[in-house]
Amino acid sequence: MAKFKPLAKKLRLAKKGKQTKWAPFWTVQKIYGSSRRVHPGRHTHVKRHWRRSNTDA
């Protein structure tokens, strides 16, 4: 990738980077109750990795 990126491309990449985070931990307790232990990544709809899947930014 180029060293100097246009602002629009940088903003698109920043948005995609925010979508890869896990859901907040309290969503597990809200959905399943306090006794069930589920990984918060299950509630994140967009899971993207820089090597696995590409974005056309």
Buried (B, 14 or more C-beta within 10 A) or exposed (E): EEEEEEEEEEEBBEEBEEEBEEBEEEBBBEEEEEEEEEEBEEBBEEEEEEEEEEEEB
